[in-house]
Structure formats: structure tokens, C-alpha cells
Amino acid sequence: MSKAWNYILAHWRGEQGLLKSCLLNGFIFPSVAVIAVVYAGLVAEAEYFAWRFVSHRELVANPTKAGAYGATACFLTSLPVCLWAVVGVFRCGLRNVRNSANTTNRRIGGAIALLFGLWLTASISVSAASVFSNAFTHLISAGVTASK
């Protein structure tokens, strides 16, 4: 297997160190993924949605329709990276907490990693609820106004 695949699997299994697991894989990689997906979505959204889904006049009259599609697409695209990060942080934290050979500091670090993983899970859940709630609200209101 390639080095990249081994790295991905090592994090998924919780085999990496606490600092690398939490800081690099749990914070930096998901942040970069979300920023990249949002940027790509903003660049592609106007062109694609204006051309494919709605006419230019409808896009100007109802920009939230395109925004709802774009927000949902951005969230679903970055979700696998965020879930990979959460699972790896949780497993790393559990490994460090459960290993009785670890020092007290390492076990405390594992507990902090578990709390960080819990925070990541909560933030992803809140983001998901917000994105889908806004998307469905805008799509429903756009559908209702279009049918009148």
C-alpha cells in the first residue's frame, strides 16, 4: 500500500500519537478540507447553478435556492474527512486512556483527546443540522413561491 493510505489507516485505527492525531488530523486537515470545498463550491456554484438548474433571472430573484444546494453539497463533500478525523481522535484517546503502561500525563492527554473528539462530533452535528435545516427551509419556501 502507499504511504498516504497507511497514514489514513493508522489514524483511523488510532495508532498515531496524541499531538498528531488531535492537532494535525483532528483540526488542521478537516479545516483545510472545509475551506477548500467551500472555496470550490463558491467558484463553481454560480456557473453551474446558473447554467444547469435555474435560469439567470430565477437565480437573481431567488439566490437562496442556489445557496441551499451549494451549502448542502459543501457539507456532504467535507463530511468524510471530518468523520475520519473524529474516529481517529476518539480511538487515539481511548488507546491512551486504557493503556495502563502509560504515564498519568499520557492518560490525561487521552482523556483530553476524547473530549476534543466529543467537541468535534458536536460541532459536526450542529453544522449538519444547521446546513440541512437552512437548505430544506429555502428549498421548501422556493418551491412554495414558485408554485404560486
C-alpha positions, 0 to 999 in steps of 0.5 A: 500500500502507499504511504498516504493510505497507511497514514489514513489507516493508522489514524483511523485505527488510532495508532498515531500519537496524541499531538498528531492525531488531535492537532494535525488530523483532528483540526488542521486537515478537516479545516483545510478540507472545509475551506477548500470545498467551500472555496470550490463550491463558491467558484463553481456554484454560480456557473453551474447553478446558473447554467444547469438548474435555474435560469439567470433571472430565477437565480437573481430573484431567488439566490437562496435556492442556489445557496441551499444546494451549494451549502448542502453539497459543501457539507456532504463533500467535507463530511468524510474527512471530518468523520475520519478525523473524529474516529481517529481522535476518539480511538487515539484517546481511548488507546491512551486512556486504557493503556495502563503502561502509560504515564498519568500525563499520557492518560490525561492527554487521552482523556483530553483527546476524547473530549476534543473528539466529543467537541468535534462530533458536536460541532459536526452535528450542529453544522449538519443540522444547521446546513440541512435545516437552512437548505430544506427551509429555502428549498421548501419556501422556493418551491412554495413561491414558485408554485404560486 
